[in-house]
Amino acid sequence: MVLRFLFVVIVLAAVGAGMLGMRQQQLTHMHATTVIHSQMRDHRKEIKDYQIRIESLKEPARLHEAIRRLNLQLEPIGEEPAARDDAIARGTP
């Protein structure tokens, strides 16, 4: 009878220790996730700040003048907005 009781106590202690270990791992992962989310939020804020700075510095007339003055041969990256709107109106993307 005493051996059974001792066995049950040892098994319960082992299960409790295992559960505590799992809980510690969960807390560690939650902390790491929180740190990563905080870094992501900071990076998003930094990117937004850069976007705002770029937008405030963007002046199409000055840009076109600089391209003309330097005689750069640039290829367009995308369609002009008017051409894209016309294509959408015709039903071709």
CNS distance restraints for C-alpha pairs under 8 A (distance, minus, plus):
assign (resid   1 and name CA) (resid   5 and name CA) 6.33 0.50 0.50
assign (resid   2 and name CA) (resid   6 and name CA) 6.05 0.50 0.50
assign (resid   3 and name CA) (resid   7 and name CA) 5.95 0.50 0.50
assign (resid   4 and name CA) (resid   8 and name CA) 6.12 0.50 0.50
assign (resid   5 and name CA) (resid   9 and name CA) 6.22 0.50 0.50
assign (resid   6 and name CA) (resid  10 and name CA) 6.17 0.50 0.50
assign (resid   7 and name CA) (resid  11 and name CA) 6.11 0.50 0.50
assign (resid   8 and name CA) (resid  12 and name CA) 6.02 0.50 0.50
assign (resid   9 and name CA) (resid  13 and name CA) 6.04 0.50 0.50
assign (resid  10 and name CA) (resid  14 and name CA) 6.15 0.50 0.50
assign (resid  11 and name CA) (resid  15 and name CA) 6.15 0.50 0.50
assign (resid  12 and name CA) (resid  16 and name CA) 6.00 0.50 0.50
assign (resid  13 and name CA) (resid  17 and name CA) 6.06 0.50 0.50
assign (resid  14 and name CA) (resid  18 and name CA) 6.13 0.50 0.50
assign (resid  15 and name CA) (resid  19 and name CA) 6.14 0.50 0.50
assign (resid  16 and name CA) (resid  20 and name CA) 6.13 0.50 0.50
assign (resid  17 and name CA) (resid  21 and name CA) 6.18 0.50 0.50
assign (resid  18 and name CA) (resid  22 and name CA) 6.24 0.50 0.50
assign (resid  19 and name CA) (resid  23 and name CA) 6.10 0.50 0.50
assign (resid  20 and name CA) (resid  24 and name CA) 6.15 0.50 0.50
assign (resid  21 and name CA) (resid  25 and name CA) 6.29 0.50 0.50
assign (resid  22 and name CA) (resid  26 and name CA) 6.20 0.50 0.50
assign (resid  23 and name CA) (resid  27 and name CA) 6.23 0.50 0.50
assign (resid  24 and name CA) (resid  28 and name CA) 6.15 0.50 0.50
assign (resid  25 and name CA) (resid  29 and name CA) 6.17 0.50 0.50
assign (resid  26 and name CA) (resid  30 and name CA) 6.09 0.50 0.50
assign (resid  27 and name CA) (resid  31 and name CA) 6.11 0.50 0.50
assign (resid  28 and name CA) (resid  32 and name CA) 6.25 0.50 0.50
assign (resid  29 and name CA) (resid  33 and name CA) 6.09 0.50 0.50
assign (resid  30 and name CA) (resid  34 and name CA) 6.15 0.50 0.50
assign (resid  31 and name CA) (resid  35 and name CA) 6.24 0.50 0.50
assign (resid  32 and name CA) (resid  36 and name CA) 6.22 0.50 0.50
assign (resid  33 and name CA) (resid  37 and name CA) 6.10 0.50 0.50
assign (resid  34 and name CA) (resid  38 and name CA) 6.13 0.50 0.50
assign (resid  35 and name CA) (resid  39 and name CA) 6.25 0.50 0.50
assign (resid  36 and name CA) (resid  40 and name CA) 6.11 0.50 0.50
assign (resid  37 and name CA) (resid  41 and name CA) 6.14 0.50 0.50
assign (resid  38 and name CA) (resid  42 and name CA) 6.24 0.50 0.50
assign (resid  39 and name CA) (resid  43 and name CA) 6.11 0.50 0.50
assign (resid  40 and name CA) (resid  44 and name CA) 6.05 0.50 0.50
assign (resid  41 and name CA) (resid  45 and name CA) 6.19 0.50 0.50
assign (resid  42 and name CA) (resid  46 and name CA) 6.18 0.50 0.50
assign (resid  43 and name CA) (resid  47 and name CA) 6.08 0.50 0.50
assign (resid  44 and name CA) (resid  48 and name CA) 6.07 0.50 0.50
assign (resid  45 and name CA) (resid  49 and name CA) 6.16 0.50 0.50
assign (resid  46 and name CA) (resid  50 and name CA) 6.29 0.50 0.50
assign (resid  47 and name CA) (resid  51 and name CA) 6.14 0.50 0.50
assign (resid  48 and name CA) (resid  52 and name CA) 6.16 0.50 0.50
assign (resid  49 and name CA) (resid  53 and name CA) 6.19 0.50 0.50
assign (resid  50 and name CA) (resid  54 and name CA) 6.04 0.50 0.50
assign (resid  51 and name CA) (resid  55 and name CA) 6.02 0.50 0.50
assign (resid  52 and name CA) (resid  56 and name CA) 6.12 0.50 0.50
assign (resid  53 and name CA) (resid  57 and name CA) 6.25 0.50 0.50
assign (resid  54 and name CA) (resid  58 and name CA) 6.01 0.50 0.50
assign (resid  58 and name CA) (resid  63 and name CA) 7.93 0.50 0.50
assign (resid  59 and name CA) (resid  63 and name CA) 6.22 0.50 0.50
assign (resid  60 and name CA) (resid  64 and name CA) 6.08 0.50 0.50
assign (resid  61 and name CA) (resid  65 and name CA) 6.17 0.50 0.50
assign (resid  62 and name CA) (resid  66 and name CA) 6.11 0.50 0.50
assign (resid  63 and name CA) (resid  67 and name CA) 6.23 0.50 0.50
assign (resid  64 and name CA) (resid  68 and name CA) 6.12 0.50 0.50
assign (resid  65 and name CA) (resid  69 and name CA) 5.96 0.50 0.50
assign (resid  66 and name CA) (resid  70 and name CA) 6.03 0.50 0.50
assign (resid  67 and name CA) (resid  71 and name CA) 5.93 0.50 0.50
assign (resid  67 and name CA) (resid  72 and name CA) 5.41 0.50 0.50
assign (resid  68 and name CA) (resid  72 and name CA) 6.60 0.50 0.50
assign (resid  79 and name CA) (resid  83 and name CA) 6.30 0.50 0.50
assign (resid  79 and name CA) (resid  84 and name CA) 6.10 0.50 0.50
assign (resid  80 and name CA) (resid  84 and name CA) 6.30 0.50 0.50
assign (resid  81 and name CA) (resid  85 and name CA) 6.13 0.50 0.50
assign (resid  82 and name CA) (resid  86 and name CA) 6.20 0.50 0.50
assign (resid  83 and name CA) (resid  87 and name CA) 6.22 0.50 0.50
assign (resid  84 and name CA) (resid  88 and name CA) 6.23 0.50 0.50
assign (resid  84 and name CA) (resid  93 and name CA) 7.56 0.50 0.50
assign (resid  85 and name CA) (resid  89 and name CA) 6.15 0.50 0.50
assign (resid  86 and name CA) (resid  90 and name CA) 6.26 0.50 0.50
assign (resid  87 and name CA) (resid  91 and name CA) 6.24 0.50 0.50
assign (resid  87 and name CA) (resid  92 and name CA) 5.20 0.50 0.50
assign (resid  87 and name CA) (resid  93 and name CA) 5.88 0.50 0.50
assign (resid  88 and name CA) (resid  92 and name CA) 5.51 0.50 0.50
assign (resid  88 and name CA) (resid  93 and name CA) 5.46 0.50 0.50
